[in-house]
């Protein structure tokens, strides 16, 4: 379901509109208005770079002209969003990855093609903002070559009802370990995230702690 085609043909949007909690989901008009508002803050004359720190790293679903490894200060990976769909259900909620205040995050930045910029960004907005869980902001990304680049980044909206202030590894694992939905298990997401970070040579102590706690919990249940 989480594919370029599903977001371009409207299936992704229709799926969320049909959910029981659909009142919390954004319309196509709201998504476009949010996107246009952020584009108005775009650095003059600069290309649009997108900072990827989670599933965007292995499944971007958009056209990319260039990619680089980069880091941003003041934001850190945390499973701080209550997950109710995809890899979870309302009965067995999981945890979604986001960026929360503090620390530092290493990830990737993607440069989007100018010729189809709004088309590509509309896919990203539908994917990331369909439930209004994040806040799109411009952050200062430092590439592996030392270049400073303004990058579009989706961070936690602490005012959203699904924001979880306790995102410690121990608490997050209680939910991640039991959550499963149409896209698979919440546990599988953590594995994919860890594999991707390892492939790029990125060390994230928090993700490592979540994975370790999951393994310890599973060993206790065996």
Secondary structure, DSSP 8 states (H G I E B T S, - for coil): --SHHHHHSSHHHHHHHTSTTGGGS--HHHHHHHHHHHHTTS-TT---EEEE-SGGGT---S--SEEEEEEEEEEEEEEEEEE-SSS--SSS-EEEEEEEEEEEEEEEEEE--GGGHHHHHHHHHHHHHTT--EEEEEEEEEETTS-EEEEEEEEE-TTSTTB-S---HHHHHHHHTT-EETTEEHHHHHHHHHHHHHHTT---HHHHHHHHHHHHHHHHH-
